[in-house]
Amino acid sequence: MVARWIVLLAVALAAVSAEQGPRQQLLQRLPDLSWSRLSALERLVETSGHLSTEELLRRTGTLELYQALPEADGQLDRLNLLIGLLIGPYITPLAAFREISPLCRQHSWQYVTNILGINNTWALMMFDSVGKLPDGIFAGNTNPVGIWDECLNVEAVIDGIREEDHMFKGKYCRPEFGLLTNASEDGQVQHSLSELHNWSPDPSGLGIEPILPPLIHVSGHTVLSQLIVSVGLCIPSSCSADELRLGLEKKMPGVAVTLPDGNCHVLDQETTFTGGDIAVMTILCVVGLLMIVGTFIDVVKESAAEDGATVSVVVDSKFRARMPGLLVAYIFMRNMERSKGKFNIIMYYVHRYIRLTPVLAMVIAFVSTLYRHIGNGPFWSNIAENGTPEVCSEYWWRNLLYVNNLFDPQELCLGQTWYLANDMQMFIASPIVLLPLFFYPILGQIWLMFLIALNVFVTGYVTAYNDLGPQDNGNNATQLRYFMPYCRYGAYLVGVYTGYFLHVRRRRPLKLSLPAVLAGWTVSALTACCIVYGMYEYSTVPALAVPSRSVAIIYGSMNRPVWAMCLAWVVIACVHGYGGFINTLLSWKFWIPLSRVTYCCYLVSIDTQVFFYATLKSVLYFDQTNAVYQFLATLCIAVAVATVFSLAFESPMLALEKIIFANVGTGAPKKKPVEPEPVASKPELETELADGSPQEEVENNSS
């Protein structure tokens, strides 16, 4: 009854708006693959009782398909027959009747002709799980996904016969559709709606053709820049993805259909683990075991310390003293020791690489192997088969060499790590700035200012030469400007100079008058707001204005160095006592534990969000309330995942790094060790001196 009221309401709305232009006329013709369609079919059969079955099928354009059926299927009543012939080709491979396997053909026909069967609820469940015409097509909602779980839980038993050819499961498939395209004279790609020649109202005028052709047709009239439509279908498990794709292509010759095998799923599908998957699982298990053992040892040590015992402390001290010899090649360490007190370029780079790479390598290993096995859903295959895991398994080495920003953006493993490559490349080039600042401060500052100006010029030239906009939208701007270190070095240099300024004045507080402080905060705040919000009218959809060439060059070349200057003022003001409540907020101890996991959080945050959206099984309405809840939930989950990676991989490497580099004058400040007993210290000192340990380290150990 409700369905009939919906149909009447739709007809009334269409009649009222029939004179409002082509768009409203198109909506008037738009059918709905829902229970109301079955009612329309029933009325069609009732009003066509004077027609023979053959004439009815000829008028509805289904006679050819009917003639391809086995004679035994002709015994169906006219309603079920029409359901199978009119709707079946759009939700099963039936349109390619002669090309599909006999078992798929049999099961498909049994499915579509039993949708209204009283004793075959499995067919009703399959049809119910198919994606229906959604609300808001003109707002971009062109992906009715259906009901994933309902389809996969179908277990069909035809006529109660439990034999292989009478049994199958539900298989969920999500084909993607797009109109065939052609290029206009100006090179713009246009969607040819006329090529969808198979779509037209049915001869009876009841609008009983299924969702796909009208959905694609209507979507072509929207403002979508790229027309992609996907619909969740439930087909028998005996049919393959290729058979469904072939059937849809035959039924809609003006449509491009994409359906890889990964877009079809059945319940309890066998999971195959590769050698890489097993290796990463083994590493995770070993690390987990080491974490448990290490935690137990720490607890025992703390307990021993409370009882006044010093054995564990002495053992730990000796272990730390010997660790560098176990972990680092002897010749490397000797080289580091000889260069104590001097700038060692090898040590400078190795220290940085060891700091960043181990946890990055582990995140990449996890994403490229096990990540694809932890999710499911209509959209998950796009990620598991063709997304980040596939890219990471092929291009992981670019990340570990920190050159991934120099390649195609579509080949990025962990998309956010393009900046790690930038940062490492700029770090490698930093001695050309730091050494002049150290040896010749005045000339070094002039040189640094020149490099900042050169960066602005180069970025402006790249923007003008390639006719880029002020913002980095699109692959051209991303590849040519956004990812390139020579376009980002200016902000890095501002940070270097800020650190140099704070270092030089670390014992001389900066004295500023109140007007100067107010001016600094006002200028930096307003400038930062202009950088963030200045492009608003160029960023709306559709854009309120088109940026001029001068705006593109000025903003594109200067926004990052100027933004870094605004942040530099915040740092300098807070360090020298002019931060006020902002310094109080930024110095809040609440941030300390979070600061320990920021790097890992940076590495896992995007894939944490992708996992949520790729495993959705229904449409998610986007509004501010949902966005806030999703942000807060994602923040907590990302921090939790980052904490696990930090405790398992980053923190142990940092501890080893301090142990390794403590004896070569690098790394974190050394902790004062527990004073050993005088008698035992003398031979130890002699041994360490004989081993060639630096004199200062020996004195520190004996203090």
C-alpha positions in Angstrom: 0.0 0.0 0.0 2.8 2.3 0.9 4.5 1.6 -2.4 1.4 2.5 -4.4 1.2 5.9 -2.5 4.9 6.5 -3.4 4.1 5.8 -7.1 1.1 8.2 -7.0 3.1 10.9 -5.3 5.8 10.6 -7.9 3.4 10.8 -10.8 1.7 13.9 -9.2 5.0 15.7 -8.7 6.0 14.8 -12.3 2.7 16.2 -13.7 3.0 19.4 -11.7 6.6 20.0 -13.0 6.1 18.8 -16.5 6.4 22.2 -18.0 9.5 23.3 -16.0 12.1 22.3 -18.6 14.1 19.2 -19.8 15.4 18.4 -16.4 11.9 18.0 -14.9 10.8 16.1 -17.9 13.7 13.7 -17.4 12.8 13.3 -13.8 9.2 12.5 -14.9 10.5 9.6 -16.9 12.8 8.3 -14.2 11.7 4.9 -13.0 12.4 3.2 -9.7 13.7 -0.4 -9.3 11.6 -1.1 -6.1 8.6 -2.9 -5.0 6.4 -0.4 -6.8 7.9 -1.7 -10.1 6.6 -5.2 -9.3 3.2 -3.7 -8.8 3.4 -1.9 -12.1 4.3 -5.2 -13.8 1.3 -6.8 -12.1 -1.0 -4.1 -13.4 0.5 -4.5 -16.9 -0.3 -8.2 -16.9 -3.9 -7.5 -15.7 -4.6 -4.9 -18.4 -3.1 -7.0 -21.2 -5.1 -10.1 -20.7 -6.6 -9.8 -24.2 -3.0 -10.1 -25.7 -1.3 -13.4 -26.3 1.9 -14.1 -24.4 3.9 -13.8 -27.6 2.3 -10.4 -28.4 2.9 -9.1 -24.9 6.5 -10.1 -25.1 6.9 -8.5 -28.5 5.4 -5.2 -27.3 7.7 -5.2 -24.2 10.8 -6.0 -26.3 11.5 -9.3 -24.5 10.5 -11.8 -27.2 14.0 -12.5 -28.4 15.3 -13.3 -24.9 12.2 -15.5 -24.3 12.8 -17.5 -27.5 16.3 -18.3 -26.2 14.9 -19.9 -23.1 14.5 -23.7 -22.8 10.9 -24.8 -23.5 10.4 -26.0 -20.0 10.7 -22.4 -18.7 7.7 -21.3 -20.8 5.4 -22.9 -18.3 5.8 -19.9 -16.0 2.9 -17.6 -15.4 3.0 -14.3 -17.3 3.9 -12.1 -14.3 7.0 -14.1 -13.3 7.9 -14.5 -17.0 7.8 -10.7 -17.4 9.8 -10.1 -14.2 12.5 -12.5 -15.5 12.6 -11.0 -19.0 12.4 -7.3 -18.1 14.3 -7.0 -14.9 16.6 -10.1 -15.1 19.0 -8.8 -17.7 19.9 -5.8 -15.5 20.5 -7.7 -12.3 22.0 -11.0 -13.7 24.0 -12.0 -16.8 20.8 -13.1 -18.6 21.2 -10.7 -21.5 24.2 -12.8 -22.6 22.0 -15.9 -22.5 23.9 -18.0 -25.0 27.4 -16.9 -23.9 27.2 -17.7 -20.2 27.7 -21.1 -18.6 24.6 -23.4 -18.4 24.8 -23.5 -14.6 24.9 -19.7 -14.3 22.0 -19.4 -16.9 19.9 -21.9 -14.9 20.5 -20.3 -11.5 19.9 -16.8 -12.9 16.6 -17.7 -14.5 15.5 -19.5 -11.3 16.4 -16.4 -9.3 14.6 -13.7 -11.3 11.4 -15.9 -11.9 11.1 -16.7 -8.2 11.3 -13.1 -6.8 7.5 -13.3 -5.9 7.6 -16.9 -5.0 6.0 -17.6 -1.6 8.3 -20.6 -0.8 11.5 -19.1 -2.2 12.4 -16.3 0.2 16.0 -16.6 -0.9 15.1 -15.0 -4.2 13.2 -12.2 -2.4 16.3 -11.6 -0.3 18.5 -11.4 -3.3 16.3 -8.9 -5.0 15.9 -6.9 -1.8 19.7 -6.6 -1.5 20.0 -5.1 -5.0 20.8 -1.3 -5.1 17.7 0.7 -5.8 17.2 4.2 -7.2 18.7 6.5 -4.5 17.7 9.9 -3.3 19.8 12.8 -4.4 21.2 11.7 -7.8 21.5 15.4 -8.8 23.5 15.9 -5.6 26.0 13.3 -6.6 24.5 10.2 -4.9 25.0 7.8 -7.8 26.3 4.7 -5.9 23.4 2.7 -4.5 25.3 -0.1 -2.9 22.4 -2.4 -1.9 22.7 -4.6 1.2 26.1 -6.4 1.4 25.4 -8.7 4.2 21.9 -9.7 3.1 23.2 -10.8 -0.3 26.1 -12.8 1.1 23.9 -14.6 3.6 21.7 -16.0 0.8 21.7 -19.8 0.5 19.4 -20.8 -2.3 17.9 -24.3 -2.5 15.7 -24.6 -5.6 12.6 -26.7 -5.2 14.0 -28.2 -2.1 16.6 -30.3 -4.0 19.9 -30.3 -2.3 22.1 -31.0 -5.3 24.9 -28.9 -6.8 22.9 -27.7 -9.8 20.0 -26.7 -7.5 22.0 -24.9 -4.8 24.1 -21.7 -4.8 25.0 -18.8 -2.6 24.5 -15.1 -3.1 27.4 -13.3 -4.7 27.7 -9.5 -4.2 29.1 -7.6 -7.2 29.5 -3.9 -7.7 29.9 -3.0 -11.4 30.8 0.5 -12.4 29.2 2.3 -15.3 30.2 5.2 -17.4 28.9 6.7 -20.6 31.1 6.3 -23.7 33.0 9.6 -24.2 34.2 11.6 -27.1 36.5 14.7 -27.4 35.1 18.0 -28.7 37.0 20.4 -30.9 38.5 22.2 -27.9 39.8 18.9 -26.5 37.3 18.7 -23.7 35.8 15.2 -23.0 32.1 15.1 -23.3 29.7 12.4 -22.4 27.5 11.2 -25.3 24.1 10.6 -23.8 22.7 9.8 -27.2 24.9 6.7 -27.3 22.8 5.2 -24.5 20.3 4.3 -27.3 18.9 1.3 -25.3 17.2 3.6 -22.8 13.6 4.7 -23.5 10.3 4.4 -21.7 8.7 1.0 -22.1 5.9 0.7 -24.7 3.2 0.5 -22.0 4.2 3.8 -20.5 4.6 2.4 -17.0 8.3 3.0 -16.7 9.2 -0.5 -15.7 12.8 -0.6 -17.1 15.2 -1.0 -14.2 17.5 1.5 -12.5 20.7 1.4 -14.5 20.0 3.1 -17.9 18.0 6.0 -16.3 20.4 6.4 -13.5 23.3 6.8 -15.9 21.2 9.0 -18.1 20.2 11.4 -15.3 23.7 11.4 -13.9 25.0 12.8 -17.2 22.9 15.9 -16.6 24.5 16.7 -13.2 27.5 18.8 -12.5 29.7 15.7 -11.9 33.1 16.3 -13.5 33.6 12.5 -14.1 30.5 10.4 -14.6 30.9 7.2 -12.6 27.9 5.2 -11.5 28.1 2.0 -9.5 25.3 -0.3 -8.3 25.3 -3.2 -5.9 23.9 -6.4 -7.5 23.3 -9.8 -6.0 23.8 -12.7 -8.5 24.1 -16.5 -8.1 27.6 -17.6 -7.0 27.8 -19.8 -10.1 28.1 -16.7 -12.2 31.4 -15.0 -12.7 32.3 -11.3 -12.8 33.1 -11.6 -16.5 29.7 -13.1 -17.3 27.8 -10.4 -15.4 29.9 -7.7 -17.2 29.2 -9.3 -20.6 25.5 -9.4 -19.9 25.3 -5.8 -18.8 27.3 -4.7 -21.9 24.9 -6.5 -24.2 21.9 -5.0 -22.5 23.3 -1.5 -22.6 25.6 -1.1 -25.6 26.1 2.6 -25.0 27.6 2.1 -21.6 31.2 1.2 -20.5 31.0 -1.4 -17.8 33.9 -2.1 -15.5 33.8 -5.1 -13.2 37.1 -6.7 -12.0 37.0 -10.0 -10.2 37.9 -8.2 -7.0 34.5 -6.4 -7.1 32.6 -9.7 -6.6 32.4 -11.5 -3.2 30.9 -14.5 -1.7 30.6 -15.5 2.0 33.6 -17.3 3.5 35.7 -16.6 0.5 39.1 -18.4 0.8 41.9 -16.1 1.9 45.3 -16.7 0.4 48.4 -15.5 2.3 51.5 -14.8 0.3 55.1 -15.2 1.4 55.2 -11.5 2.3 52.1 -11.8 4.4 53.5 -14.7 6.4 56.9 -12.9 6.8 55.2 -9.7 8.2 53.0 -11.8 10.5 56.1 -13.6 11.8 57.9 -10.2 12.5 54.8 -8.9 14.3 54.6 -12.0 16.4 58.3 -11.9 17.3 58.1 -8.2 18.2 55.0 -8.8 20.3 56.8 -11.5 22.2 59.8 -9.3 22.7 57.5 -6.5 24.0 56.0 -9.0 26.5 59.5 -10.2 27.6 60.9 -6.7 27.8 57.9 -5.5 29.9 58.4 -8.4 32.3 62.2 -7.6 32.6 61.4 -3.9 33.4 58.9 -5.0 36.0 61.5 -7.3 37.6 64.1 -4.5 37.5 61.8 -2.0 39.2 61.0 -4.5 41.8 64.7 -5.2 42.4 65.4 -1.5 42.7 62.7 -1.1 45.3 64.4 -3.8 47.4 67.7 -2.0 47.3 69.3 -4.4 44.9 71.8 -3.0 42.4 72.6 -6.1 40.3 70.2 -5.3 37.5 71.4 -1.7 37.4 75.1 -2.8 37.0 74.2 -5.4 34.4 72.2 -2.8 32.5 75.1 -0.3 32.6 77.6 -2.8 31.3 75.1 -3.9 28.6 74.7 -0.3 27.4 78.5 0.2 27.4 79.0 -2.8 25.1 76.0 -2.4 22.8 77.7 -0.2 20.2 80.3 -2.8 19.6 77.6 -5.4 18.9 75.4 -3.3 16.7 77.8 -1.1 14.6 80.8 -2.2 12.5 84.1 -1.6 14.3 85.6 0.5 11.5 82.5 2.8 11.4 82.7 3.4 15.2 86.4 4.1 15.1 85.8 6.7 12.4 83.1 8.3 14.5 85.4 8.4 17.6 88.3 10.0 15.7 86.0 12.7 14.5 84.7 13.6 17.9 84.3 17.3 18.2 84.2 17.8 14.5 81.3 17.9 12.0 80.9 14.4 10.6 78.7 14.4 7.4 78.2 10.6 7.4 77.1 10.6 11.0 74.8 13.6 10.3 72.9 11.7 7.6 72.9 8.2 9.2 71.5 9.6 12.4 68.5 11.1 10.6 67.9 8.0 8.4 67.9 5.7 11.4 65.5 8.0 13.2 62.9 8.0 10.5 63.2 4.8 8.5 62.5 1.7 10.7 59.0 2.5 11.7 58.3 3.8 8.2 59.5 0.5 6.7 57.3 -1.5 9.1 54.2 0.6 8.3 54.8 0.1 4.6 55.3 -3.7 5.1 52.0 -3.9 7.0 50.1 -1.9 4.4 51.4 -3.8 1.4 50.7 -7.2 2.9 48.2 -7.6 5.8 46.2 -4.4 5.3 44.3 -5.9 2.4 43.0 -8.8 4.6 41.5 -6.8 7.4 38.5 -5.2 5.7 35.6 -6.0 3.5 32.6 -4.3 2.0 31.4 -3.0 -1.4 34.2 -0.5 -1.8 37.0 -2.4 -0.1 38.2 -4.1 -3.2 39.2 -0.8 -4.7 41.6 -0.3 -1.9 42.8 -3.9 -1.4 43.3 -4.8 -5.0 44.1 -1.5 -6.7 44.8 1.0 -3.9 47.6 1.6 -1.4 48.6 -2.1 -0.8 49.1 -2.7 -4.5 51.2 0.5 -5.0 53.2 -0.2 -1.8 54.1 -3.7 -2.8 55.6 -2.4 -6.1 57.1 1.0 -5.2 58.1 0.6 -1.5 61.7 1.1 -2.3 61.1 4.7 -3.4 59.9 5.5 0.1 62.9 3.9 1.8 65.2 5.9 -0.5 63.1 9.1 0.1 62.6 9.8 -3.6 58.9 8.9 -3.9 58.0 12.6 -4.4 59.8 12.6 -7.8 57.5 10.1 -9.5 53.9 10.0 -10.7 51.5 11.0 -7.8 49.4 8.0 -8.7 52.3 5.7 -7.8 52.7 7.0 -4.2 52.9 4.4 -1.4 51.4 6.1 1.7 50.4 9.2 -0.1 51.3 11.5 2.8 54.9 10.4 2.8 55.7 12.6 -0.2 56.7 15.1 2.5 59.1 12.7 4.2 61.0 12.6 0.9 60.9 16.4 0.7 62.1 16.7 4.3 65.0 14.2 3.8 66.1 15.9 0.6 66.1 19.3 2.2 67.9 17.9 5.2 70.6 16.5 2.9 71.0 19.9 1.4 71.0 21.7 4.8 74.8 21.7 5.3 75.2 24.2 2.5 73.3 26.6 4.8 74.4 25.5 8.3 78.1 25.4 7.6 78.3 29.1 6.4 76.2 30.1 9.4 78.6 28.4 11.7 81.9 29.5 10.3 80.9 32.9 8.8 77.7 34.1 10.5 77.2 37.3 8.6 77.9 35.9 5.2 75.9 32.8 6.2 72.8 34.9 6.9 73.1 36.8 3.6 73.5 33.5 1.8 70.4 32.1 3.5 68.3 35.2 2.6 69.5 34.8 -1.0 68.4 31.2 -1.0 64.9 32.1 0.3 64.6 34.7 -2.4 65.8 32.2 -5.0 63.1 29.8 -3.8 60.4 32.4 -4.3 61.7 33.2 -7.8 61.9 29.5 -8.8 58.4 28.7 -7.5 57.0 31.7 -9.3 58.7 30.7 -12.5 57.4 27.2 -12.3 53.9 28.6 -11.7 54.1 31.0 -14.6 55.8 28.7 -17.1 53.3 25.9 -16.5 50.3 28.2 -16.2 49.4 26.8 -12.8 46.8 28.3 -10.5 47.5 29.7 -7.0 46.6 26.5 -5.3 47.9 23.0 -5.9 44.8 21.4 -7.4 45.2 18.7 -10.1 48.0 16.4 -11.0 50.0 19.1 -12.9 50.3 21.4 -9.9 50.8 18.5 -7.6 53.6 17.0 -9.6 55.3 20.2 -10.8 55.0 22.4 -7.6 53.4 20.7 -4.6 55.8 17.7 -4.3 59.0 19.4 -5.4 61.6 20.3 -2.8 62.9 23.3 -4.7 59.4 24.8 -4.4 59.2 24.1 -0.7 62.8 24.8 0.4 61.9 28.4 1.3 59.7 27.4 4.3 62.4 25.0 5.4 65.0 27.7 5.3 62.8 30.0 7.4 62.8 27.2 10.0 66.6 26.9 9.8 67.0 30.6 10.4 64.6 30.5 13.3 66.6 27.8 14.9 69.8 29.7 14.3 68.3 32.9 15.8 67.2 31.0 18.9 70.6 29.4 19.3 72.5 32.6 19.0 70.2 34.4 21.5 69.8 31.5 23.9 71.6 33.4 26.7 70.4 36.9 25.6 66.7 37.3 26.1 65.0 39.3 23.4 63.6 42.6 24.7 60.6 44.0 22.9 58.2 46.8 23.7 54.5 46.2 24.1 53.6 47.9 20.8 56.2 45.8 19.0 54.8 42.6 20.6 51.2 43.6 19.7 52.3 44.5 16.1 54.1 41.1 15.8 51.1 39.1 16.9 48.6 41.2 14.8 50.6 41.0 11.6 51.4 37.3 11.9 47.7 36.4 12.7 46.3 38.5 9.9 48.8 37.3 7.4 48.1 33.7 8.4 44.4 34.2 8.0 44.9 35.8 4.6 47.0 32.7 3.5 44.3 30.3 4.7 41.1 32.2 3.6 42.4 34.5 0.9 41.7 31.9 -1.9 38.1 31.3 -0.8 36.4 32.8 -3.8 38.6 30.8 -6.1 38.0 27.5 -4.2 34.2 27.2 -4.1 32.3 24.9 -6.4 31.6 26.5 -8.8 34.3 29.1 -8.3 33.1 32.6 -7.6 36.1 34.1 -9.4 38.9 33.1 -11.7 42.4 34.0 -10.3 44.5 36.3 -12.5 48.0 35.3 -13.6 49.6 37.7 -11.1 47.5 36.3 -8.2 48.5 32.8 -9.1 52.2 33.7 -9.3 52.3 35.8 -6.1 50.3 33.4 -4.0 51.8 30.2 -5.4 55.4 31.4 -4.8 55.1 33.1 -1.5 52.4 31.4 0.6 54.6 28.8 2.1 57.6 30.9 3.1 55.3 33.6 4.5 53.3 31.0 6.4 56.6 29.7 7.9 57.4 33.2 9.0 54.1 33.5 10.8 54.9 30.3 12.7 58.4 31.5 13.3 57.1 34.5 15.2 54.9 32.3 17.4 58.0 30.2 18.3 60.2 33.2 19.0 57.6 35.1 21.0 56.8 32.0 23.1 60.5 31.2 23.8 61.3 34.7 24.9 58.3 35.2 27.1 55.9 37.1 24.8 53.5 34.2 24.1 50.9 34.8 26.9 48.1 32.3 26.9 49.2 30.8 23.6 52.5 29.8 25.2 50.5 28.4 28.2 48.4 26.3 25.9 51.3 25.1 23.7 53.3 24.2 26.9 50.5 22.2 28.5 51.8 18.9 29.7 48.8 17.2 28.2 50.5 17.4 24.8 53.7 15.5 26.0 52.4 11.9 25.6 50.7 12.8 22.3 53.9 14.4 21.1 55.6 11.0 21.5 53.4 9.4 18.8 53.0 12.3 16.3 55.4 10.7 13.8 53.6 7.3 13.9 50.2 9.1 13.8 51.3 10.9 10.7 52.2 7.6 9.1 49.0 5.7 9.9 46.3 8.5 10.0 45.3 8.5 6.3 45.1 4.7 6.0 43.0 4.7 9.2 40.5 7.0 7.6 40.6 5.1 4.3 39.8 1.9 6.2 36.7 3.4 7.7 35.3 4.8 4.4 36.3 1.8 2.3 34.5 -0.6 4.6 31.2 1.3 4.6 28.3 -0.9 3.6 25.8 1.9 3.1 25.6 5.5 2.0 27.0 7.9 4.5 25.3 11.3 4.6 27.9 14.1 4.9 27.1 17.0 7.1 28.8 18.9 9.9 27.6 16.8 12.7 28.7 13.6 11.1 32.0 15.2 10.1 32.7 16.2 13.7 31.9 12.7 15.1 34.0 11.1 12.4 36.9 13.4 13.1 36.9 12.8 16.9 36.6 9.0 16.4 39.3 8.9 13.8 41.6 11.0 16.0 41.3 8.6 18.9 41.7 5.5 16.7 44.6 6.9 14.8 46.4 7.8 18.1 45.7 4.3 19.4 47.1 2.6 16.3 50.1 5.0 16.3 50.8 4.2 19.9 51.0 0.5 19.1 53.5 1.1 16.2 55.4 3.6 18.4 55.8 1.2 21.3 56.6 -1.7 19.0 59.0 -0.1 16.6 59.8 3.6 17.1 60.6 3.7 20.8 62.9 0.6 20.7 64.8 2.1 17.8 65.1 5.5 19.6 66.5 3.7 22.6 69.0 1.7 20.5 69.9 5.0 18.7 70.8 6.6 22.0 72.9 3.6 23.0 74.7 3.4 19.7 75.5 7.1 19.3 76.1 7.9 23.0 79.7 6.9 22.6 80.4 9.0 19.6 79.2 12.4 20.8 75.8 12.3 19.1 72.3 11.5 20.1 70.3 12.6 23.1 71.9 14.0 26.2 73.5 11.3 28.3 71.9 10.3 31.6 74.1 10.3 34.6 74.8 6.7 35.4 74.7 5.2 38.8 78.1 5.6 40.5 79.9 2.2 40.6 81.9 1.0 43.5 85.4 2.5 43.6 87.2 -0.8 43.6 85.4 -2.2 40.6 85.6 1.0 38.6 89.4 1.1 38.2 89.9 -2.0 36.1 86.8 -1.1 34.1 88.3 2.3 33.3 91.6 0.8 32.2 89.8 -1.7 30.0 87.7 1.0 28.4 90.8 3.2 27.8 92.5 0.2 26.2 89.6 -0.3 23.9 90.0 3.2 22.6 86.9 4.8 24.1 87.0 8.7 24.3 88.5 10.1 27.4 85.5 12.3 28.1 83.2 9.4 28.0 85.3 7.5 30.5 85.3 10.4 32.8 81.6 10.7 32.6 81.2 7.0 33.4 83.4 7.4 36.5 81.8 10.6 37.8 
